[in-house]
Amino acid sequence: MDPKPEDAAARRAGALRELIRYHDRRYYVLDDPEIPDAEYDRLFQELQAIEAAHPALRTPDSPTQRVGGTVLDSFAPVRHRVPMLSIRTETDTTADGARAFDARVRRELGLGVGDPAIGYACELKFDGLAINLRYEAGVLVQAATRGDGETGEDVTANIRTIRPIPLRLQADDADAPAVLEVRGEVYLRRDDFERLNERQREAGGKTFVNPRNAAAGAVRQLDPAVAAERPLSFFAYGLGEVAGWEPPPTHAATLDAIEAFGLPVCADRRVVRGAEGLVAFHAEIEARRDALAFDIDGVVYKVDDRALQQRLGFLTREPRWAVAHKYPAQERTTRLLGIDVQVGRTGKLTPVARLEPVFVGGTTVGNATLHNLFELRRKRVRVGDMVIVRRAGDVIPEVVGRIGEPRAGYVPNFRMPRACPVCGSAVRRDRGSVEHRCTGGLFCAAQRKQALLHFASRRAMDIEGLGDKLVDQLVDGGLIRALPDLYRLDAAELAALDRMADKSAANLVAALGHRKRTTLARFLYALGIRHVGEATAKSLARHFGALDRVMDASVEDLQAVPDVGPVVAASIRVFFEQPHNREVVDALRAAGIAWDEHDGAPPAAALPLAGCTVVLTGTLPALTRDEAKAMLEAAGAKVAGSVSKKTTAVVAGEEAGSKLDKARALGVPVLDEAALRAWLAGSPPPAVAAGSGTADAA
């Protein structure tokens, strides 16, 4: 039978979340994106559409519910008093995109045809790094990156090196606000970027792909001297926390006031009326785009009246009163010389076009992504074709399609390899997926760093001190070629690495030793088997009780495990069929990784809460979310992320949100912590205890 539409939507939503989080990390943390902004926007909008059509699939940790980004361990965290939200991107890059935004705003405000036009503040969408500047009594005291929108990174020392940013506001001490947080963008002018790359070439150093990466990399350097060497610039575009000063009633006047305080504000801004004013501004800036001194990828529209902004309010992730309206990406034509295959850190195989070099989007392009085999076939691209290449402000160029000229003769279709070009392991594509992946996750050199980071993560082997930068050094320096090499490291060779002192090295060796004793579920999760998350790993450990039984299980055996369907079962089977993966597992066990094998473990059905599905929401008085989850799972319950008619009970604490409301609407029993403990201690199930099918004790 064909899968239900809801099941397909759930799988696609899960895959999109994983993909978006990966690319968020590439963009915000590593400053090394793999896909164009347009492709990222497409993935994000697809996920938004699925969650809008299936609200039950919307999870609190979905990328649509928060701003992308992560705080680096190298910088002190800064909690934003006022969240640094991102704004929505209008999908239609034509004039109709501006009209759609105006229509949406008017509809939200309840305005009719005869009501006056809305005033909008129009600005440029800069291609840099968002920064929050905090002034207290007129003095710059802190600068922080956006981070995840709630918590950013303290980059004050680096920001102080940027000359356009005043260290003190242009205001008398008596007139300076007690607190003024100014939000804006750090960027590099094009001429400064070219001079920087010229210096890099003369010094034999690495040149930068684009101004955005160069600016972001400078701001997030540990050594402020690096930032000082790069001619960074800054434009302010808004406010964060404010105390002791009343901002003007409009956004445009607020920008004027920020400028009067001595902060740079872009002169290419204007207040317009109605949809056609937005259309005219969009067209004007597009015509001048190439002549600007800096890179932009669109314009931004904001409702000018701050009182109207408050009426419109916010969605979870973005204000309703603002939108980014991008321009179509720039395109050129060139010849496709060949197609190579790259293996990413997660094992994904990507076909990459080798091109006759062409100047597009401000740089010379020799390679461009073809995304996947199905996209390549859809575009009917073959070696030797003249193709359209799109780049604009995007970091990774893409092949859009072919020019319809006739081919001189027969050219075969490109085919994905059956074996990984890096490690030789089998290449697999899940049914319904467009992605081909290497199955040698523990062995493949291309996936080595990702495998190490996942293996050491808190919910896997929990090896403290093994972070991104150290893993880079260990792998790049040849100290680790496979996971078992971790347990052969000694303190002396670790101490010789950059930023590693004797104490840090000794602590890591000790952590590796302490964490050799673990659980079967953690070990299974740490292996990084595709589709096997924490919950599935626990189900496998509970069902089979021993690693060898999992490794030798057939697809049919695996599908007997709760929540393991055909896709997950096939993924587990393929993983353990690879000799390389089995060798790594055997070597890890030989290195001393161990747990208690429960060959006689009771089946899941024998546990007291077997078959129950529980949802946790809010803050419990004494138990953390992880502790409550562990207690429920130990009793056989499944802990889910969303409420449905099939939910057995919802455990609710303080500040419980929409899950509690939905539980009450569906008549699902609601428990507080005391009722949860009583249930776990052997009290009757919630529905029985309540008598009427509700046990609302929250």
C-alpha positions, 0 to 999 in steps of 0.5 A, spaced: 500 500 500 502 507 498 504 511 504 499 515 507 500 523 505 501 525 512 506 519 513 510 522 507 509 529 509 512 527 516 518 524 513 519 530 508 518 535 514 524 531 518 528 531 512 528 538 511 529 540 518 535 536 518 538 539 511 536 546 514 540 545 520 546 542 517 546 548 512 544 553 518 551 551 521 555 551 514 552 559 513 552 561 520 557 557 524 562 555 519 561 561 514 562 556 509 555 555 505 554 549 500 548 552 497 545 558 494 541 563 498 535 561 493 536 554 494 536 555 502 530 559 501 526 554 497 528 548 502 525 553 508 519 555 504 517 548 503 518 546 510 513 552 512 508 550 507 508 542 510 507 545 517 502 550 515 498 544 511 499 539 517 500 543 523 501 537 528 508 536 524 510 543 527 515 542 532 518 547 537 525 545 535 523 546 527 528 551 524 521 555 522 520 557 529 527 560 531 532 564 527 538 560 524 545 560 527 549 557 533 554 560 538 561 558 538 565 555 544 570 560 543 566 566 544 562 568 551 555 567 550 550 574 550 543 573 551 539 578 547 534 582 551 530 583 545 531 577 540 534 579 534 529 576 529 530 575 522 524 577 517 521 574 512 523 573 504 518 574 499 518 569 494 516 573 488 522 577 486 518 581 481 514 587 482 508 582 484 512 581 490 512 588 493 504 588 491 503 582 495 506 584 501 502 591 501 496 587 500 498 582 506 499 588 511 492 591 509 489 585 510 492 584 517 490 591 519 483 591 516 483 596 511 479 596 505 479 599 498 477 606 500 482 607 506 489 611 505 495 608 502 500 605 508 507 609 509 513 604 508 520 605 510 524 602 504 532 600 505 537 596 502 538 588 504 546 588 505 550 582 505 554 582 511 553 579 518 548 582 523 551 585 529 547 588 536 551 594 539 550 596 546 551 603 548 550 604 556 550 612 558 553 613 551 559 608 551 559 602 547 560 596 552 558 590 548 557 588 541 554 581 539 552 577 533 545 574 532 547 567 534 540 563 534 536 570 535 536 569 543 543 568 544 549 571 540 557 571 541 560 577 544 565 580 539 566 586 542 574 586 542 573 585 534 567 590 533 571 596 536 576 595 531 571 598 526 572 605 525 565 607 522 562 604 529 563 610 534 565 608 541 561 613 544 555 616 541 554 623 539 550 626 545 551 630 551 552 625 557 545 628 560 542 627 553 545 620 552 540 614 553 541 610 559 541 604 554 541 604 547 542 597 543 543 599 535 542 593 530 546 593 523 550 589 518 558 589 518 560 588 511 566 590 506 565 594 500 567 591 494 573 595 493 576 594 500 574 586 498 578 586 492 584 590 495 584 585 501 584 579 496 590 582 492 594 582 499 592 575 500 595 573 493 601 577 494 602 574 501 601 567 498 594 566 503 587 564 501 583 568 498 576 570 500 570 567 496 566 574 497 565 580 501 560 577 506 565 571 508 571 575 509 567 580 513 564 574 517 570 571 518 574 577 521 568 579 526 568 572 529 576 571 529 579 570 536 584 575 535 582 582 534 588 584 530 585 580 524 579 584 524 583 590 525 587 588 518 580 588 514 577 594 512 570 593 515 564 597 514 557 598 518 550 600 517 545 601 522 538 599 521 534 598 527 534 598 535 534 593 540 533 594 548 532 602 549 532 605 556 532 612 558 530 615 551 523 615 547 524 613 540 521 617 534 514 614 532 516 612 525 522 607 523 524 613 518 525 618 524 528 613 528 534 611 523 535 619 522 536 619 530 540 613 530 544 617 525 544 623 529 548 619 534 553 618 530 552 611 527 552 610 519 546 609 516 545 608 509 543 614 505 539 609 500 533 609 504 526 612 503 519 613 505 514 611 500 506 610 500 503 604 498 504 598 493 506 602 487 511 606 491 514 599 493 515 597 486 518 603 484 523 603 489 525 596 488 526 597 480 530 603 482 535 600 486 535 594 481 537 599 476 543 601 480 545 595 484 551 594 480 554 601 481 553 600 489 559 600 493 557 594 496 553 587 495 546 587 496 541 581 494 535 585 495 531 591 499 527 591 505 520 594 506 518 596 513 511 599 515 514 606 517 509 607 523 511 604 529 504 604 532 502 600 526 508 595 527 505 594 534 498 592 531 501 587 526 505 584 531 510 578 530 509 571 528 514 566 532 520 567 527 519 574 524 515 580 524 509 581 520 510 588 518 517 587 514 519 583 509 525 582 504 524 582 497 530 579 493 532 580 486 533 575 481 540 572 481 544 574 476 545 569 470 551 567 465 552 562 459 558 557 459 560 550 456 559 544 461 566 540 460 564 535 465 560 532 471 564 530 478 561 527 484 563 530 491 561 527 498 559 531 503 560 531 511 554 527 512 555 522 506 551 526 501 553 525 494 552 531 489 554 532 482 558 538 480 559 541 474 566 543 471 565 549 467 569 553 462 570 559 467 565 565 466 565 571 470 558 571 474 556 575 480 562 578 481 567 572 481 570 567 476 566 561 476 569 554 474 564 549 478 557 549 480 552 545 483 547 540 480 544 539 486 542 531 485 541 526 479 533 528 479 534 535 478 540 534 473 535 530 469 529 535 470 534 540 467 536 535 461 543 537 462 549 533 459 556 534 458 558 538 452 552 543 453 551 550 453 548 551 460 546 557 464 549 559 470 546 563 476 550 566 482 549 573 484 550 574 491 550 566 492 556 563 495 555 556 491 553 557 483 548 553 480 546 550 473 539 553 472 539 549 465 541 548 458 541 552 452 536 549 447 542 548 441 542 541 438 547 536 440 552 534 435 551 527 437 549 522 442 551 524 449 549 519 455 546 521 461 550 522 467 549 516 472 551 516 479 556 512 482 554 505 485 560 506 490 563 512 494 568 515 490 572 517 496 571 510 500 568 505 495 562 503 500 556 502 497 552 508 495 544 508 497 538 512 495 532 511 500 525 510 496 522 517 495 528 521 496 532 524 491 539 524 495 544 519 494 549 517 500 555 513 502 553 508 506 561 507 509 559 513 515 564 510 520 570 509 515 569 514 509 574 520 509 569 525 507 565 524 513 570 523 518 569 529 522 562 529 522 562 522 524 567 524 530 563 530 532 556 526 532 560 520 536 562 525 541 556 529 542 552 530 549 547 525 547 551 520 544 558 518 548 558 525 551 566 526 550 567 533 553 572 537 550 572 534 543 569 540 539 569 542 532 576 546 532 580 540 535 577 535 530 579 539 525 586 538 527 586 531 529 583 529 522 587 534 518 593 532 522 592 525 520 592 523 528 585 520 527 583 516 521 577 512 524 573 513 530 577 507 534 583 512 533 580 516 539 582 511 544 589 511 542 591 518 543 595 520 549 596 527 552 603 529 549 601 529 542 594 532 544 598 538 548 602 539 542 596 541 538 594 549 537 590 552 543 591 545 547 595 546 554 597 540 558 591 540 562 586 540 557 590 534 553 589 531 560 582 532 561 580 530 554 584 523 555 581 522 562 574 524 559 575 518 553 577 513 559 571 515 563 566 515 557 568 508 555 562 505 559 556 507 556 549 504 554 547 500 548 542 505 546 547 511 546 552 507 543 547 505 537 546 512 537 553 514 536 554 510 530 550 515 526 546 510 522 542 514 518 534 515 520 536 512 527 535 517 532 535 517 540 528 514 541 530 509 535 536 507 538 533 506 545 527 502 542 533 497 538 536 496 545 530 494 549 528 490 543 534 486 542 538 487 548 545 485 545 549 489 539 550 483 535 543 481 535 542 488 532 548 487 527 545 481 525 538 482 524 534 482 518 530 487 515 523 483 517 526 482 524 528 490 525 521 492 523 518 488 529 521 493 533 516 499 535 517 505 530 521 502 526 519 502 519 521 499 512 526 505 511 529 505 517 530 498 517 533 498 511 538 503 513 540 499 519 541 493 515 545 496 509 549 500 515 551 493 518 552 490 511 558 494 510 564 490 512 568 497 513 563 499 518 563 492 522 570 493 522 570 500 526 565 497 531 569 491 532 575 496 533 571 500 538 569 494 542 576 492 542 578 499 545 574 498 551 567 501 549 562 496 553 556 496 556 551 491 560 548 486 555 541 485 557 540 478 553 534 476 557 531 483 557 524 483 558 520 485 551 518 492 551 510 489 551 512 487 558 514 494 561 508 498 565 507 503 560 508 499 554 504 502 548 503 509 551 504 515 548 506 521 552 507 529 551 511 533 555 510 541 555 512 546 560 517 546 566 516 541 571 517 543 579 523 538 580 524 534 574 528 536 568 525 535 561 530 529 560 529 526 567 522 526 565 523 523 558 528 518 561 523 515 566 517 515 562 522 511 556 524 506 562 517 504 563 516 503 556 512 509 554 514 513 547 515 520 548 512 524 543 513 532 540 506 533 538 499 532 541 494 528 537 488 523 539 492 517 540 496 521 545 495 517 552 497 523 556 500 530 557 505 532 562 504 539 563 508 544 568 509 552 568 509 556 562 505 550 558 503 552 551 499 550 545 500 543 547 496 544 553 491 547 549 490 542 544 490 536 549 484 540 553 481 541 546 482 533 544 480 531 551 487 528 552 488 527 560 493 532 563 498 530 569 502 535 573 509 532 576 505 529 582 500 525 578 506 523 573 510 520 579 504 516 581 503 513 575 510 511 574 509 508 581 503 504 579 497 508 579 492 506 574 492 509 567 490 517 567 484 516 563 482 511 568 484 515 574 480 521 572 474 517 570 471 521 565 477 521 560 480 527 563 485 527 569 487 535 568 492 536 574 496 541 571 
